[in-house]
Amino acid sequence: MRFYEYESRRIVERAGIPVTDYGFATTAAEAGQAAERIGGPTVIKSQVLTGGRMKAGGVRFADSPEQAEADAAEILELEIGGHVPVGVLVDPKAEIEQEYYAAVLWDGRAKRPMMLFSDMGGIDIEQVAAEHPDHVGRGHLSNLHPIADFEAKQAVARCGMTGSALNRASAVLARLARLQRDYDMTLAEINPLARLADGSFVALDAHMEMEDEAVGRHKPMLHEIGVDLDEPRELYEPSEFERNVKAIDAADHRGVIQGKDHGFHGDLGLVIGAGGGSLTLTDAVRSQGGRPANYAEIGGNPSVAKSKGLAIEVLRKDGVEKIAVMMSIVSNTRVDIVARGVIKACLELGKDPAETIAIFRIPGAWEEEGYRILDRYGVEYCDRSVSMWEAAGRAVARVQGDRTGSQ
């Protein structure tokens, strides 16, 4: 789950990390009132879940409450990367001595949280790491033991900081690390972390991403900071296909289905599952010259209705000629249920299952019953003796063969 900047500020504030006297406004009038309360020059920042705000004109500087209100009125109408802002953040224009970067993220390779700190903040950390590696300090944290202040100090000291600045920056990084663990964040980032003229450190911007599976555990905190749990938090506006699949999944507690089609423009629809197996199968289709029309997940022993619903939504996508129904090794998903679902989808749409289902490869429970159903409708299927790579290749060949034959 991704958070808007104003929400991330509230989370950072809860962790005891200093922030500026900011205000969140959903109307231009509220922005003007926030600027008047703050006093002095302010920064008006669009609240969208995408980058590039500055280049798009979503960040402006105002010298008076009247200008802040006028700027907010324009920003609230400004769409950035397909996103309409939910509001604006009004921030005092700080007198900055130096900008830093601080983050704690999940390191998938090490399977441990990793702290990052740089004395070159305000720019992409990837650029700093590539061009100035000696200005980036790193340090991994234990998944089990309490986070000690000295661990944060070691990471900060690696980029050359000393004295009181080292102590103050280390305290911020340690609190950020505890925040990351306490709230199950995959990313907790402050950029920039600013040192002001009086030597104090404040977070001027924050970016937080929470593990989706942890959202339910943190509902009290999320409600407290004003997060709307029903609001989509995607990087883009969900398509009709994605909304429909989500609604089908929510309507039935049995099993799980998911569907994504952002960035997909293919002719082979996918009804696939098994976690990492779904990624492997999608890559296998692409690597062998196929054009996936979507990404999908099906598993956890879904109902026939759920399997049918996903297949119908995939088959309704523009350009889809056939579907591939594939999984890796399945322990509890019944083969016969998925077979019934995808065949029902074909029949309801007036399609011949034998022609529409390019391949069916789902090893698992009730295989024999599932294969009897597939035989009845002439659907090509294979068992676990056929690799996922080969099954994906067969599906691609079916689509390409039909296209060649019709020319």
C-alpha positions as CSV (number, residue, x, y, z in Angstrom):
1,M,0.0,0.0,0.0
2,R,1.4,3.4,-1.0
3,F,0.8,6.6,0.9
4,Y,0.4,10.2,-0.1
5,E,3.1,12.5,1.1
6,Y,0.8,14.1,3.7
7,E,0.0,10.7,5.1
8,S,3.7,9.7,5.1
9,R,4.4,12.9,7.1
10,R,1.8,11.9,9.7
11,I,3.4,8.4,10.0
12,V,6.9,10.0,10.3
13,E,5.6,12.4,12.9
14,R,4.1,9.5,15.0
15,A,7.6,7.9,15.0
16,G,9.0,11.0,16.7
17,I,10.9,12.3,13.7
18,P,10.7,16.1,13.4
19,V,8.7,17.6,10.6
20,T,7.8,21.1,9.6
21,D,4.6,22.9,10.6
22,Y,2.8,21.7,7.4
23,G,-0.9,21.7,6.5
24,F,-3.1,19.5,4.3
25,A,-5.8,21.1,2.2
26,T,-8.5,19.8,-0.2
27,T,-9.6,23.2,-1.3
28,A,-7.9,26.4,-2.3
29,A,-9.5,28.3,0.6
30,E,-8.1,25.7,3.1
31,A,-4.6,26.1,1.5
32,G,-4.8,29.9,2.0
33,Q,-5.8,29.4,5.6
34,A,-2.9,27.0,6.2
35,A,-0.5,29.4,4.6
36,E,-1.8,32.2,6.8
37,R,-1.4,30.1,9.9
38,I,2.2,29.0,9.0
39,G,3.2,32.6,8.1
40,G,5.9,33.6,5.6
41,P,6.7,32.0,2.3
42,T,5.2,28.5,1.7
43,V,5.5,25.6,-0.8
44,I,2.3,24.2,-2.3
45,K,2.7,20.5,-3.3
46,S,0.3,18.4,-5.2
47,Q,-0.8,15.2,-3.5
48,V,-0.7,12.4,-6.1
49,L,0.7,8.9,-6.0
50,T,3.2,9.5,-8.8
51,G,6.5,11.3,-9.4
52,G,7.4,14.2,-11.6
53,R,5.3,16.8,-9.6
54,M,7.9,19.6,-10.0
55,K,8.3,19.2,-13.7
56,A,4.5,19.0,-14.2
57,G,3.9,22.2,-12.3
58,G,2.6,20.5,-9.2
59,V,5.0,22.2,-6.8
60,R,4.9,26.0,-6.5
61,F,6.3,28.6,-4.1
62,A,4.0,31.3,-2.6
63,D,5.0,34.5,-0.8
64,S,1.6,35.2,0.7
65,P,-1.6,33.4,1.7
66,E,-3.4,34.9,-1.3
67,Q,-0.8,33.5,-3.7
68,A,-0.9,30.1,-1.9
69,E,-4.7,30.0,-2.4
70,A,-4.3,30.9,-6.1
71,D,-1.6,28.3,-6.7
72,A,-3.6,25.7,-4.9
73,A,-6.6,26.3,-7.1
74,E,-4.5,25.6,-10.2
75,I,-2.7,22.6,-8.7
76,L,-6.0,21.0,-7.6
77,E,-7.1,21.0,-11.3
78,L,-3.8,19.8,-12.6
79,E,-3.7,16.1,-13.6
80,I,-0.2,14.6,-13.2
81,G,0.6,11.2,-14.9
82,G,-3.1,10.4,-15.1
83,H,-3.7,11.2,-11.4
84,V,-6.0,13.9,-10.1
85,P,-4.7,15.3,-6.8
86,V,-6.6,14.5,-3.6
87,G,-5.3,17.8,-2.1
88,V,-2.3,19.9,-1.6
89,L,0.3,20.0,1.1
90,V,1.2,23.5,2.4
91,D,4.7,23.6,3.8
92,P,6.8,26.5,5.1
93,K,9.7,27.4,2.9
94,A,12.6,26.2,5.1
95,E,16.1,27.8,5.4
96,I,18.1,24.7,4.5
97,E,21.8,24.4,5.3
98,Q,22.1,20.9,3.7
99,E,19.9,18.1,2.4
100,Y,20.3,14.4,3.2
101,Y,18.7,11.1,2.2
102,A,17.5,8.5,4.7
103,A,15.7,5.3,4.0
104,V,15.0,1.8,5.3
105,L,13.9,-0.7,2.8
106,W,13.4,-4.4,2.4
107,D,16.4,-6.1,0.8
108,G,15.0,-9.1,-1.1
109,R,18.4,-10.6,-1.7
110,A,19.5,-10.5,1.9
111,K,16.0,-11.0,3.2
112,R,16.6,-8.4,5.8
113,P,15.9,-4.6,6.2
114,M,18.6,-2.3,4.9
115,M,19.4,1.2,6.0
116,L,20.6,3.8,3.5
117,F,21.9,7.2,4.3
118,S,23.6,9.9,2.1
119,D,24.8,13.4,2.7
120,M,23.7,14.2,-0.9
121,G,19.9,14.4,-0.5
122,G,17.2,15.9,-2.7
123,I,18.2,13.8,-5.8
124,D,17.8,10.2,-6.8
125,I,19.7,7.9,-4.5
126,E,20.5,5.6,-7.5
127,Q,22.4,8.5,-9.2
128,V,24.3,9.2,-6.0
129,A,25.2,5.6,-5.5
130,A,26.5,5.3,-9.1
131,E,28.4,8.6,-9.3
132,H,29.4,9.1,-5.6
133,P,29.4,5.8,-3.8
134,D,31.5,7.1,-1.0
135,H,28.6,9.4,-0.1
136,V,26.2,6.5,0.6
137,G,26.2,4.6,3.9
138,R,24.5,1.2,4.2
139,G,23.7,-1.3,7.0
140,H,21.6,-4.4,7.3
141,L,19.3,-5.0,10.3
142,S,18.3,-8.2,12.1
143,N,14.8,-9.5,11.6
144,L,14.6,-10.6,15.2
145,H,16.8,-8.4,17.5
146,P,15.9,-4.9,18.6
147,I,17.2,-2.1,16.5
148,A,20.1,-0.4,18.3
149,D,21.1,3.3,17.8
150,F,24.7,2.4,17.1
151,E,23.6,0.5,14.0
152,A,22.1,3.7,12.5
153,K,25.2,5.6,13.6
154,Q,27.5,3.2,11.7
155,A,25.5,3.6,8.5
156,V,25.5,7.4,8.8
157,A,29.2,7.6,9.6
158,R,30.1,5.6,6.5
159,C,29.3,8.7,4.4
160,G,31.7,10.8,6.4
161,M,29.4,12.6,8.9
162,T,30.8,13.5,12.3
163,G,30.0,15.5,15.4
164,S,26.6,16.7,16.4
165,A,25.3,16.3,12.9
166,L,26.1,12.6,13.1
167,N,24.3,12.2,16.3
168,R,21.2,14.0,15.2
169,A,21.0,12.2,11.8
170,S,21.6,8.8,13.4
171,A,18.6,9.4,15.8
172,V,16.4,10.1,12.8
173,L,17.6,7.0,10.9
174,A,17.1,4.8,14.0
175,R,13.6,6.0,14.4
176,L,12.9,5.4,10.7
177,A,14.2,1.9,11.1
178,R,11.8,1.2,14.0
179,L,9.0,2.7,12.0
180,Q,9.8,0.4,9.1
181,R,9.6,-2.6,11.3
182,D,6.7,-1.6,13.5
183,Y,4.4,-0.8,10.5
184,D,5.6,-3.5,8.1
185,M,6.9,-1.0,5.5
186,T,8.6,-2.3,2.4
187,L,10.0,1.3,2.0
188,A,10.3,4.1,4.5
189,E,12.1,7.0,2.9
190,I,12.8,10.7,3.8
191,N,14.2,12.7,0.9
192,P,15.2,15.3,1.7
193,L,16.0,15.2,5.3
194,A,17.1,18.8,5.9
195,R,19.6,20.3,8.4
196,L,18.3,23.8,9.1
197,A,20.3,26.9,10.1
198,D,19.9,26.2,13.8
199,G,21.4,22.7,13.3
200,S,18.1,20.8,13.7
201,F,17.0,18.1,11.3
202,V,13.5,17.9,9.8
203,A,11.8,15.7,7.2
204,L,10.8,17.8,4.3
205,D,9.4,15.0,2.2
206,A,8.5,11.3,3.0
207,H,7.6,8.3,1.0
208,M,6.1,5.2,2.7
209,E,5.0,1.9,1.2
210,M,3.3,-0.8,3.4
211,E,3.2,-4.5,2.7
212,D,-0.4,-5.1,1.5
213,E,-0.9,-8.1,3.7
214,A,-0.1,-6.0,6.7
215,V,-2.8,-3.4,6.1
216,G,-5.4,-5.2,8.2
217,R,-3.0,-5.4,11.2
218,H,-2.5,-1.6,11.2
219,K,-6.1,-0.4,10.6
220,P,-6.2,1.6,13.9
221,M,-3.2,3.6,12.9
222,L,-4.4,4.1,9.4
223,H,-7.8,5.3,10.5
224,E,-6.1,7.7,12.9
225,I,-4.0,9.4,10.2
226,G,-7.1,9.6,7.9
227,V,-6.3,6.9,5.3
228,D,-9.3,5.8,3.2
229,L,-8.8,2.0,2.9
230,D,-11.4,1.8,0.1
231,E,-9.4,4.2,-2.1
232,P,-7.3,2.5,-4.9
233,R,-3.6,3.1,-4.3
234,E,-2.3,2.0,-7.7
235,L,0.2,3.9,-9.8
236,Y,-2.4,4.3,-12.4
237,E,-6.2,4.2,-12.7
238,P,-7.4,0.6,-12.7
239,S,-8.9,-0.6,-15.9
240,E,-12.4,-2.0,-16.3
241,F,-10.9,-5.5,-16.5
242,E,-9.0,-5.0,-13.2
243,R,-12.0,-3.5,-11.4
244,N,-14.2,-6.4,-12.6
245,V,-11.8,-9.1,-11.5
246,K,-11.4,-7.4,-8.1
247,A,-15.1,-7.3,-7.6
248,I,-15.5,-11.0,-8.6
249,D,-12.8,-11.9,-6.1
250,A,-14.4,-9.9,-3.3
251,A,-17.8,-11.4,-3.9
252,D,-16.7,-15.0,-3.0
253,H,-14.3,-15.9,-0.1
254,R,-13.3,-19.2,-1.7
255,G,-9.8,-19.0,-3.3
256,V,-8.1,-16.0,-4.8
257,I,-8.1,-14.4,-8.3
258,Q,-6.3,-11.3,-9.4
259,G,-5.9,-9.6,-12.8
260,K,-3.7,-6.9,-14.2
261,D,-3.6,-5.6,-17.7
262,H,-1.8,-2.3,-17.4
263,G,1.0,-2.3,-20.0
264,F,-0.3,-5.5,-21.7
265,H,-1.6,-5.4,-25.3
266,G,-1.6,-9.0,-26.5
267,D,-3.7,-11.7,-28.1
268,L,-3.1,-14.6,-25.6
269,G,-5.1,-14.3,-22.4
270,L,-3.6,-15.8,-19.3
271,V,-5.5,-17.7,-16.5
272,I,-2.4,-18.7,-14.5
273,G,-1.4,-19.2,-10.9
274,A,1.0,-20.4,-8.2
275,G,2.7,-17.2,-7.1
276,G,6.1,-17.0,-8.6
277,G,4.9,-19.5,-11.2
278,S,2.7,-16.8,-12.6
279,L,5.7,-14.6,-13.3
280,T,7.6,-17.5,-14.7
281,L,4.8,-18.4,-17.1
282,T,4.2,-14.8,-18.2
283,D,8.0,-14.5,-19.0
284,A,7.9,-17.9,-20.7
285,V,5.1,-16.7,-23.0
286,R,7.0,-13.5,-23.9
287,S,10.4,-15.2,-24.3
288,Q,8.9,-17.5,-26.9
289,G,7.4,-14.7,-29.0
290,G,3.9,-14.7,-27.4
291,R,2.0,-11.5,-26.6
292,P,0.3,-11.8,-23.2
293,A,-3.0,-9.8,-22.9
294,N,-2.8,-9.7,-19.1
295,Y,-1.2,-11.0,-15.9
296,A,-3.3,-13.1,-13.6
297,E,-3.3,-15.1,-10.4
298,I,-5.7,-18.0,-9.5
299,G,-5.3,-20.3,-6.6
300,G,-6.3,-21.3,-3.1
301,N,-9.1,-23.6,-4.4
302,P,-11.5,-21.0,-5.9
303,S,-15.1,-21.8,-6.8
304,V,-16.3,-22.7,-10.3
305,A,-17.9,-19.2,-10.4
306,K,-14.7,-17.5,-9.5
307,S,-12.7,-19.4,-12.1
308,K,-15.4,-18.8,-14.7
309,G,-15.5,-15.1,-13.8
310,L,-11.7,-14.6,-14.3
311,A,-11.8,-16.5,-17.6
312,I,-14.8,-14.5,-18.9
313,E,-13.0,-11.2,-18.1
314,V,-9.9,-12.3,-19.9
315,L,-11.8,-13.5,-22.9
316,R,-13.7,-10.2,-23.2
317,K,-10.4,-8.2,-23.5
318,D,-9.9,-6.6,-26.9
319,G,-7.7,-8.7,-29.2
320,V,-7.7,-11.9,-27.1
321,E,-7.9,-14.9,-29.4
322,K,-7.2,-17.7,-27.0
323,I,-6.4,-18.3,-23.4
324,A,-3.7,-20.4,-21.7
325,V,-4.7,-22.0,-18.4
326,M,-1.5,-22.9,-16.6
327,M,-0.1,-23.4,-13.1
328,S,3.1,-24.9,-11.6
329,I,2.7,-27.5,-8.9
330,V,-0.6,-27.1,-7.1
331,S,-1.3,-28.7,-3.7
332,N,-4.9,-27.7,-3.0
333,T,-6.5,-26.2,-6.1
334,R,-8.8,-28.7,-7.7
335,V,-8.1,-29.3,-11.4
336,D,-11.7,-30.2,-12.1
337,I,-13.0,-26.9,-10.6
338,V,-10.8,-24.7,-12.8
339,A,-11.6,-26.9,-15.8
340,R,-15.3,-26.4,-15.2
341,G,-14.9,-22.7,-14.8
342,V,-12.9,-22.0,-17.9
343,I,-15.1,-24.2,-20.1
344,K,-18.3,-22.6,-18.7
345,A,-16.7,-19.2,-19.6
346,C,-16.2,-20.3,-23.2
347,L,-19.7,-21.7,-23.5
348,E,-21.4,-18.6,-22.1
349,L,-19.5,-16.4,-24.5
350,G,-20.5,-18.7,-27.5
351,K,-16.9,-20.0,-28.0
352,D,-15.7,-23.5,-28.7
353,P,-13.5,-24.5,-25.7
354,A,-11.3,-26.7,-27.9
355,E,-10.5,-23.7,-30.1
356,T,-10.4,-21.1,-27.4
357,I,-8.3,-22.8,-24.7
358,A,-4.8,-23.0,-26.2
359,I,-3.4,-25.2,-23.4
360,F,-4.5,-26.5,-20.0
361,R,-1.7,-27.4,-17.7
362,I,-2.7,-27.7,-14.0
363,P,-1.3,-30.5,-12.0
364,G,-2.9,-31.1,-8.7
365,A,-5.9,-32.5,-6.9
366,W,-8.7,-34.2,-8.8
367,E,-6.6,-34.4,-12.0
368,E,-8.4,-37.4,-13.5
369,E,-11.8,-35.8,-13.1
370,G,-10.5,-32.6,-14.6
371,Y,-9.0,-34.4,-17.5
372,R,-12.3,-36.2,-18.2
373,I,-14.0,-32.9,-18.4
374,L,-11.4,-31.5,-20.8
375,D,-11.6,-34.6,-22.9
376,R,-15.3,-34.2,-23.3
377,Y,-14.8,-30.8,-24.9
378,G,-11.7,-31.6,-26.9
379,V,-9.4,-29.3,-24.9
380,E,-5.6,-29.9,-25.2
381,Y,-4.1,-30.5,-21.8
382,C,-0.8,-31.8,-20.3
383,D,0.4,-33.0,-16.9
384,R,3.4,-32.1,-14.8
385,S,5.7,-34.1,-17.1
386,V,5.4,-31.1,-19.5
387,S,7.5,-28.2,-18.2
388,M,5.9,-24.7,-17.8
389,W,8.3,-23.5,-20.5
390,E,7.0,-26.1,-23.0
391,A,3.4,-25.6,-22.1
392,A,3.8,-21.8,-22.6
393,G,5.5,-22.5,-26.0
394,R,2.6,-24.7,-27.1
395,A,0.1,-22.0,-26.3
396,V,2.1,-19.4,-28.3
397,A,2.4,-21.9,-31.2
398,R,-1.4,-22.4,-31.2
399,V,-2.1,-18.6,-31.4
400,Q,0.6,-18.0,-34.0
401,G,-0.4,-21.1,-36.0
402,D,-4.1,-20.0,-36.2
403,R,-3.0,-16.5,-37.3
404,T,-0.7,-17.8,-40.0
405,G,-3.4,-20.2,-41.3
406,S,-6.0,-17.4,-41.6
407,Q,-3.7,-15.3,-43.8
